[in-house]
Amino acid sequence: MKYRLLGSSSLRVSEVCLGAMTFGEETGIGASEEVSKAVYDEYLEQGGNFIDTANIYTLGSSERMLAKFIGANRDDLVVASKYSMTTDAARLNAGGNHRKNLTQALEMSLQRLNTDFIDLYWVHGWDQVTPVGEVMRALDDMVRAGKILHIGISNAPAWYIAEANTLARERNMTPFTAMQLHYSLVERGIEADYFDLAKAHDMAILAWSPLAGGLLTGKFTAPDGSVDLSDSRLKNSPWGGAFLVDERLAIARGVGELAAEMGVSSSQLALAWLLQRPAGPVIPIIGAKKPEQLRENLGCLDIQLSAEQIDRLDALNPLKLGYPHSLLQNDKYQAMIHGDLRGELLRN
């Protein structure tokens, strides 16, 4: 396990984050406390220090379990949690990005986690309603109060994140230091804008669902590439059978073929691809329902992909850039803008 600085902060985090969404059985997709503790112990034994949860995970049990697991080891760990998603559909202010929900959600998370502060607090998703100034001011107030150390954002447009960080810096407020985004070989949409955003604002990128809901582990596909849609595991998949369209199955088969040639597992290869993105480092969030599964997935840290292997994986799902990127990267357009100097200008 290696360690990275989290975006513009000097917070040291492990290169793989442990996702605690499956800590607890209340929602039917998790593991018991005993098994979750074994997964947690395995992660720490492998050198991990970065754990991600949320106030809604297993109806709060994830945070409560983590509090028991962490105990006196709090200072050695970087704990991240989230707010935004509603905790009670019948209550008007139990969800959203606004100050009231932030305040009540944070206080409840601090109680469940049995801690005085959260190292990294995420906006779980853009609510498309709350003014950006209110969000950044409310988060900054919590930082100044010592209840949050750093802030991040998940599931929001790149333009919104850029606006939020620009506003924060202009008004001497705390900017987002990290983004948590849906990213895998199956879902490459963030490559159009978010890597440039991360570079411009010195932000870290964390990938949720890095194995595409289990698709990239190969567990849903038979050796001949077929899928049994009656497989009971699909009922507990975040995507279900509707996710297993032909083009996505083809990606999973391609990963499996190269993994077999390399003598590694499909999940290890898919995670290694994320860790070695040429546009910038990505921290995958890995969840597991048993310690052996986590141990196997962390084998991705021992894989060094060649340029040819990366190209082969990229080719399984080529990035499709729409406008304006398709125009801006066009050679004729570059000539119209920069003339004969275009090559040198782009290189520098």
HELIX and SHEET records of a PDB file:
HELIX    1   1 GLU A   33  GLU A   45  1                                  13    
HELIX    2   2 TYR A   57  GLY A   60  5                                   4    
HELIX    3   3 SER A   61  ILE A   70  1                                  10    
HELIX    4   4 GLY A   71  ASP A   76  5                                   6    
HELIX    5   5 ARG A   99  LEU A  113  1                                  15    
HELIX    6   6 VAL A  132  ARG A  144  1                                  13    
HELIX    7   7 ALA A  158  GLU A  170  1                                  13    
HELIX    8   8 GLY A  189  ALA A  192  5                                   4    
HELIX    9   9 TYR A  194  HIS A  201  1                                   8    
HELIX   10  10 ALA A  212  THR A  217  5                                   6    
HELIX   11  11 SER A  232  ASN A  236  5                                   5    
HELIX   12  12 GLY A  241  PHE A  243  5                                   3    
HELIX   13  13 ASP A  246  MET A  262  1                                  17    
HELIX   14  14 SER A  266  LEU A  275  1                                  10    
HELIX   15  15 PRO A  291  ASN A  297  1                                   7    
HELIX   16  16 LEU A  298  ASP A  302  5                                   5    
HELIX   17  17 ALA A  307  LEU A  316  1                                  10    
HELIX   18  18 HIS A  325  LEU A  328  1                                   4    
HELIX   19  19 ASP A  331  HIS A  338  1                                   8    
HELIX   20  20 GLY A  339  LEU A  341  5                                   3    
HELIX   21  21 ARG A  342  ARG A  347  1                                   6    
SHEET    1   A 2 TYR A   3  LEU A   5  0                                        
SHEET    2   A 2 ARG A  12  SER A  14 -1                                        
SHEET    1   B 9 CYS A  17  GLY A  19  0                                        
SHEET    2   B 9 PHE A  50  ASP A  52  1                                        
SHEET    3   B 9 VAL A  78  TYR A  83  1                                        
SHEET    4   B 9 ILE A 118  VAL A 123  1                                        
SHEET    5   B 9 ILE A 148  SER A 154  1                                        
SHEET    6   B 9 PHE A 176  HIS A 182  1                                        
SHEET    7   B 9 ALA A 204  TRP A 208  1                                        
SHEET    8   B 9 VAL A 282  ILE A 286  1                                        
SHEET    9   B 9 CYS A  17  GLY A  19  1                                        
END                                                                             
